[in-house]
Amino acid sequence: MGFMKKVLHFNYSFDITTETFIRNIINHHIDFIPKTLALKKLCPFPSKFYYIDFITKIIRKKIDIFIKNNKFNIFHAHFGPWAYIAGKKIIPSVMTFYGNDISALAQRSVFKSYYSKVFKWYDVVLAEGPYMKQRIINLGCPQEKIKIQPIGIDIPEFFEKKANDIPVILFAARFVEKKGLIY
């Protein structure tokens, strides 16, 4: 086996009971060794303090030291606010929007300011579909930086299909346009 590159995933926390879509992304790497770093571990303050500049500078420095000491090749921030908190990295950087961070939060002027910086700092911005991609473009991200990364689940993890089974699809979401369901 040859040299495998390492990717550092950054989020507020990696709670296994929620945000299972992030766990699936991390668990299904093929060409990279995934590692995680949680903001909760770096900063003892509640998340509502993430906009305070001096705390952000401390967190950025800790992340940079962690990246350097562990020789990571790629940095991946999950959710817009945490991409801003992490700041510009010296290694290739990816960030993913998931929903509320690009819809409700993006309406606030402070987040528009944060995201304009994120769009300059990060090499790739991931969106789960075309609707979200357009929202990101509307916020000022260069179209060439945006890639669509559908969020899926590992079907065999949930059930075993038998030969005579009729497929049943469950769509667990609100019936709104941004979810991609034609209704």
SVG drawing of the C-alpha trace seen along z (x, -y; Angstrom):
<svg xmlns="http://www.w3.org/2000/svg" viewBox="-47 -43 52 57">
<polyline fill="none" stroke="black" stroke-width="0.4" points="0.0,0.0 1.4,-3.4 1.4,-6.7 -2.1,-7.8 -2.9,-11.4 -4.6,-12.6 -7.7,-14.9 -8.6,-16.7 -12.4,-17.2 -13.4,-20.2 -16.8,-20.8 -18.2,-22.1 -18.6,-18.5 -18.8,-15.1 -21.9,-13.8 -22.7,-10.4 -26.5,-10.7 -26.9,-13.7 -25.4,-14.8 -25.0,-11.2 -24.4,-12.5 -21.1,-13.9 -20.2,-10.5 -21.0,-8.9 -18.7,-11.2 -15.8,-10.6 -16.3,-6.8 -16.4,-6.4 -13.0,-7.9 -11.2,-5.8 -8.0,-7.8 -7.5,-9.6 -7.1,-8.8 -9.8,-10.8 -9.2,-12.4 -11.5,-14.7 -11.0,-17.8 -13.9,-19.3 -14.2,-23.0 -15.7,-21.8 -12.3,-20.3 -10.4,-23.5 -12.6,-26.1 -14.3,-25.8 -16.8,-28.6 -20.3,-27.9 -20.8,-28.1 -22.6,-31.5 -19.2,-33.1 -17.8,-32.0 -18.0,-35.5 -15.6,-37.1 -12.4,-37.9 -9.8,-37.1 -11.3,-33.6 -11.3,-33.0 -7.6,-33.9 -6.8,-31.4 -8.8,-28.7 -7.2,-29.3 -3.7,-29.1 -4.5,-25.8 -5.9,-24.3 -2.8,-25.4 -0.5,-23.8 -2.6,-20.6 -2.4,-20.5 1.4,-21.1 2.2,-18.6 0.1,-15.9 1.1,-16.6 -2.4,-16.8 -2.7,-17.2 -6.3,-18.6 -8.5,-20.5 -12.3,-20.1 -14.6,-22.4 -18.2,-21.3 -20.8,-24.2 -20.2,-27.8 -19.6,-29.3 -17.0,-26.7 -15.2,-27.3 -15.0,-31.0 -13.8,-30.1 -11.1,-27.8 -9.8,-30.6 -7.4,-30.4 -5.2,-27.3 -1.8,-26.7 -3.0,-23.4 -5.7,-22.8 -9.1,-23.5 -12.6,-22.3 -15.8,-23.5 -19.3,-22.1 -22.6,-23.9 -25.5,-21.8 -28.7,-23.8 -29.4,-26.3 -25.9,-27.8 -26.6,-28.8 -30.3,-29.7 -31.3,-31.3 -27.8,-32.3 -26.8,-33.7 -29.5,-36.3 -27.7,-38.0 -25.1,-40.7 -22.5,-39.3 -22.6,-35.9 -22.6,-37.5 -19.3,-39.2 -17.9,-35.9 -18.9,-33.9 -17.3,-36.5 -14.0,-35.7 -14.6,-31.9 -15.1,-32.1 -11.7,-33.7 -9.9,-31.3 -11.3,-27.9 -10.3,-26.1 -13.5,-24.1 -17.0,-24.8 -19.3,-21.8 -23.1,-21.9 -25.5,-19.0 -27.4,-19.9 -28.1,-22.5 -30.5,-24.6 -27.9,-25.0 -25.2,-25.7 -27.3,-28.6 -27.8,-30.0 -24.0,-29.9 -23.4,-31.7 -26.0,-34.3 -23.9,-35.0 -20.9,-35.7 -18.9,-32.5 -17.2,-32.0 -19.1,-29.3 -15.9,-27.5 -15.1,-26.8 -18.5,-25.1 -18.9,-21.3 -22.0,-19.3 -21.5,-16.5 -24.8,-14.7 -25.4,-13.5 -26.4,-9.9 -26.7,-7.0 -25.2,-3.6 -28.3,-1.5 -27.0,1.9 -26.4,0.4 -30.2,0.1 -31.6,3.3 -31.0,6.4 -32.9,6.7 -34.6,9.9 -35.3,11.1 -39.1,10.5 -39.0,7.2 -40.7,4.2 -38.5,1.1 -39.9,-1.5 -38.3,-5.0 -38.8,-7.2 -38.2,-10.9 -37.7,-12.4 -37.8,-16.2 -40.0,-19.2 -42.0,-19.5 -40.1,-22.7 -38.5,-23.4 -34.9,-23.6 -35.2,-19.9 -35.3,-18.9 -38.7,-17.2 -41.2,-17.9 -44.6,-18.1"/>
</svg>
